[in-house]
Amino acid sequence: MAPMVPGLAAWGLVTGVAMVRSGLDPWLALLMSLTVYAGSSQLASLPLIAAGAPIWVVLLTGFVVNLRFVIYSAQWRFYFGHLPRWQRMSLGYFGADISYAMFMRRWTEPEPQPGQIAYFAGGALPLWLGWQIPSILGIVLADGVPAQWGLGFAGTLALIGLTCSLLVDRATWVCAGVAAAAAVAAFALPYKLHIVVAVAAAVAAGLMMEMPGGGGGRPIGPQPARRPS
């Protein structure tokens, strides 16, 4: 996870600063960082909170932006479904996009095997610390961070890097394209609801790609020829 942490840390710092500068009380910002632990959901909800949007719009936005975790957990259930509920909920809290991508690369067979929990925890802990520590620093030092540093642009670059690292097969590329097209098409919607539309469209595309015959798991590029049986 070491190569991923610097980009994640930049994103966390940007999110911490953004929460306070959006008018959120520092203690509430700290609570949000520790409980939500989802940068995309936090950043999507902040403009809505600052604009005084109805609470149902804020909650719906956070829910829709995090819908991708439903797909992640549907895959993780093959590995962790036998564990007690409290343990599954704990693993669910620490789950992240990068954790999912790295775990699925390491454990390709969808079945419980020794070492999976340790591998998950070993990857989730540095990601959690790499997010929370910079985020808390951003909350504490928000008023002292000069705008000239361009942290917003740095956070955008970090997010792009993290996104590109997750584009590993046909399904993820299709979902990314659908999300981009939907976000542009719905950009005129109020309260930044184009983000909700983009995520919902991408999740729908992902579910269709994962259906039998959808070809979601096919890697991009030429495939090795099959040997005749």
Secondary structure as UniProt FT lines:
FT   TURN            2..4
FT   HELIX           5..21
FT   TURN            22..23
FT   HELIX           26..36
FT   HELIX           39..50
FT   TURN            51..52
FT   HELIX           55..65
FT   TURN            66..67
FT   HELIX           68..80
FT   TURN            81..82
FT   HELIX           85..94
FT   HELIX           97..106
FT   TURN            114..115
FT   HELIX           116..140
FT   HELIX           142..144
FT   HELIX           147..149
FT   HELIX           151..165
FT   HELIX           170..185
FT   TURN            186..188
FT   HELIX           190..192
FT   HELIX           193..210
FT   TURN            212..213
FT   TURN            216..217
//
